[in-house]
């Protein structure tokens, strides 16, 4: 599964640490999600979407598909 998390975070000038704190996860978790090494749980995906005021589908998408 691909995502545009890093782009969203950088566009808002938010560090991985700041995002991790807001989501109550480790910075390593944020890094792993951004790099495609870890797919978040549905609960964490909802938290991420809510944080960015977007839908899950706008942030996470299948390989070969365009994001939101």
ChimeraX attribute file (.defattr): number of C-alpha atoms within 10 A of each C-alpha:
attribute: neighborCount
match mode: 1-to-1
recipient: residues
	/A:1	14
	/A:2	19
	/A:3	22
	/A:4	16
	/A:5	20
	/A:6	18
	/A:7	12
	/A:8	13
	/A:9	16
	/A:10	11
	/A:11	9
	/A:12	10
	/A:13	10
	/A:14	13
	/A:15	14
	/A:16	19
	/A:17	16
	/A:18	15
	/A:19	17
	/A:20	18
	/A:21	13
	/A:22	12
	/A:23	17
	/A:24	11
	/A:25	13
	/A:26	15
	/A:27	17
	/A:28	12
	/A:29	17
	/A:30	24
	/A:31	17
	/A:32	14
	/A:33	19
	/A:34	19
	/A:35	15
	/A:36	13
	/A:37	12
	/A:38	13
	/A:39	17
	/A:40	17
	/A:41	9
	/A:42	10
	/A:43	9
	/A:44	14
	/A:45	18
	/A:46	15
	/A:47	16
	/A:48	22
	/A:49	18
	/A:50	13
	/A:51	12
	/A:52	15
	/A:53	9
	/A:54	13
	/A:55	14
	/A:56	18
	/A:57	13
	/A:58	14
	/A:59	20
	/A:60	21
	/A:61	16
	/A:62	11
	/A:63	10
	/A:64	8
	/A:65	10
	/A:66	11
	/A:67	14
	/A:68	12
